[in-house]
Amino acid sequence: MANESTFPPDVYGFFCGGINQDNANKLCSTMAVCMNNNVEHVHLLFQSLGGSVSDGIFLHSFFKSLPIQLTLYNAGRPDNLWAQLDHHDLYLSATEAVQFGIAQEIDEFSPPAGAKVFNVA
């Protein structure tokens, strides 16, 4: 019997919180639900003031290894500071992040009308 999913191929969600072990677990659980329900592309509006470096590295590696497409959207405006690493005095705008290959493109998070949207909580 084929695995029939009630999930659409593209899903949209929000994450707003610190980078820590509990939130990393919630993000992993959310991605597992998507993968187990044949989702092809997750669009995630991502907002965080930072947190644990080790949990951030874990999430970066986890996101890169996903077998489904994941698009992360920065909750700030593209003109705002995109990345800030105070310990290294590195400041990049969204445009500079694309130029240096850290980000692929600048786009708006805009789920289509009627799309079901989830919150990673």
C-alpha positions in Angstrom: 0.0 0.0 0.0 1.4 3.4 -1.0 2.1 5.9 1.7 -0.6 8.6 1.1 0.1 11.9 2.7 -2.3 14.7 3.6 0.6 17.2 3.5 1.1 19.4 0.5 4.4 19.2 -1.4 5.4 22.7 -0.1 4.9 23.6 3.5 5.4 26.9 5.3 6.4 27.5 8.9 7.8 29.9 11.5 10.6 29.5 14.1 11.2 32.3 16.6 13.5 31.4 19.5 17.0 30.9 20.8 19.4 28.3 19.4 19.6 25.7 22.2 19.2 22.0 22.6 15.4 22.1 23.1 14.7 24.2 20.1 17.2 22.1 18.0 15.2 19.1 19.0 11.9 20.8 18.0 13.3 21.7 14.6 14.5 18.2 14.0 11.1 16.7 15.0 9.4 19.1 12.7 11.6 18.2 9.8 11.1 14.5 10.5 7.3 14.9 10.3 7.8 16.7 7.0 10.1 13.9 5.6 7.7 11.2 6.8 4.8 12.8 5.1 6.5 13.2 1.7 6.9 17.0 1.9 9.3 18.1 -0.9 10.0 21.7 0.2 9.9 23.4 3.6 9.8 27.2 3.7 10.8 28.4 7.2 10.7 32.0 8.4 13.6 31.9 10.9 14.2 34.5 13.6 16.7 34.1 16.4 19.0 36.3 18.5 21.5 33.4 18.7 22.4 31.0 21.4 24.6 28.0 21.7 27.4 27.7 19.2 27.4 23.9 19.3 23.6 23.7 18.7 24.0 26.2 15.9 26.6 24.1 14.2 24.5 21.0 14.7 21.5 22.8 13.0 23.6 23.9 10.1 24.9 20.4 9.5 21.4 18.9 10.0 19.8 21.4 7.5 22.5 20.7 4.9 21.9 17.0 5.2 18.1 17.0 4.7 16.8 14.9 1.8 14.1 17.6 1.2 14.6 21.2 0.0 14.7 23.7 2.8 14.5 27.5 2.3 15.2 29.7 5.3 14.0 33.2 5.4 15.5 35.8 7.6 12.8 37.6 9.7 14.7 40.9 9.4 14.6 43.2 6.4 17.3 42.4 3.8 18.8 45.8 4.3 19.4 45.0 7.9 22.5 43.4 9.2 22.4 39.8 8.0 25.1 38.2 10.0 26.9 39.5 13.0 29.7 37.6 14.7 30.8 40.0 17.5 33.8 37.9 18.4 35.3 38.2 14.9 33.9 41.6 14.0 32.3 40.2 10.8 29.3 42.1 9.6 27.5 41.2 6.4 24.5 42.6 4.7 22.1 40.2 2.9 23.6 41.3 -0.4 27.1 40.6 0.8 26.1 37.2 2.1 24.9 36.2 -1.4 28.1 37.7 -2.9 30.3 35.5 -0.6 28.2 32.4 -1.1 26.8 32.2 2.5 23.2 32.7 1.2 21.9 31.8 -2.2 19.4 34.5 -2.8 17.3 37.2 -1.2 13.5 36.6 -1.2 10.4 37.3 0.8 8.6 34.8 2.9 5.0 34.8 1.5 2.9 31.7 1.8 0.3 31.4 -0.9 -3.3 32.2 0.1 -4.9 29.2 1.8 -1.6 27.5 2.7 -1.5 25.7 6.0 1.3 27.2 8.1 3.0 25.6 11.1 4.9 27.1 14.1 7.9 25.3 15.5 7.1 25.6 19.2 
